[in-house]
Amino acid sequence: MAEKKTKEIMQEFAIKKALGYLEKDPEKNAPKLMDMVDKVCPDDWYGGARKTIRRILEEKGNWYELVLRIYDLDPGVRKVFFENFIFNSALKGSAIQKEIAEKNNCNVPWAILMDPTSACNLHCTGCWAAEYGHQLELDFDTLDSIVKQGKELGTYMYIYTGGEPLVRKKDLIRLCEKHTDCEFLSFTNGTLIDEEFCQEMLRVKNFVPAISLEGFEDANDGRRGDGVYQKVINAMRLLKENKLPFGISTCYTSKNFEDVSSEAFYNLMIENGALFAWFFHYMPVGNSAVTELMPTPEQREEMYHRIRHFREIKPIFGMDFQNDAEFVGGCIAGGRSYFHINAKGDAEPCVFIHYSNANVHDTSIINILKSPIFQAYHDNQPFNDNQLRPCPMLENPEVLRKLVKDTGAVNTDYQEPESVDHLCDKCNAYAENWKPTADRLWEDSHSCES
Ligand code: SF4
């Protein structure tokens, strides 16, 4: 045991020293750093990731350009990001998560998503936040307790959803100050990012915004309201001028998929300073959600090809959470990589799956992870061998229907509860139509593996 501890301390020391070393001259020192990492880390520690990093450094392509863009960031923010994201979260944290998961036979997450508030300064069409009403919030002590408990489990990554999290920006900054070893990321509409908040981000160094953008000006303002696009552009300008890291989050639908997967949209994000672009498939969640916005199989296939294409040539980290599930082993919800706590405290397996058996005000995080619907996720993941069909709701609606009924999980939309049959019925035709395309794409991309 003592030997293990000494080894861990040495690894921690070597990795932190290596990260500091990298700060001095990344172009020259990055390959040397990889040699050091190979010496101190066991072969089975992130072998694939280490190989990829070596390839990026050697090829000097778009990913290398992205690495150099990261080196344009404020040095203090970058250093804290490396320590919190790479060391605390990915290395140290994942080892603790694994140990606790095995001991308890449950999932332990890499990240916890939480809604500080259900309030929002905008009223966007189709936003899941609208489903919860506008009166709820998690107070500071509850947010703090979630982070404290999470760290005991090895979770160092916290992601705010909502509502508009920046409505609570003072409390979010206090949490950054209190938990300097964690990385905090926030989905935001971007309209509350101003110079003063940028200065606060520079001071605490561990807060990264992911700004929602639904396309170009007309499409964005059509959904979010007049003038919002220009406010987002202004927020990006402020973040870029202050050398702060940020990304873009986009929900793609049958209406906007063409714009948000275009080269012009990629260029817009890169020129304005975004480092990552996260794409989310539209989910028909809520009694009033319309199915017409769900992409057709042809549209989803187009997204699949375009995101992969731009990932090869553009210096931005683009990820489509539905079509890229194969890179994370399928569905990541139910605590496998993350789970969601809404503004009332209900613990939900996924930000889109509003069914729960446990509330953070009544029980601990570890008990939440062992609650029936979380345990059902743990026992049934992956939900499909074809990971282009990863979701128990969208592509396998019969699965979610059964999980919710078997576990007695209740809907957490207090204004207008939606039955699991109502939700899953909306996905039946979609799942059926997508299956042939998904099977063909999967077969084409994995045929050499069999
Ligand atoms: S439940 Fe569906 S939407 Fe949520 S993480 Fe799993 S696959 Fe993605």
Boltz pocket constraint, residues with backbone or C-beta under 6 A from the ligand:
constraints:
  - pocket:
      binder: B
      contacts: [[A, 321], [A, 330], [A, 331], [A, 332], [A, 333], [A, 349], [A, 350], [A, 351], [A, 352], [A, 353], [A, 390], [A, 391], [A, 392], [A, 393], [A, 394]]
      max_distance: 6.0
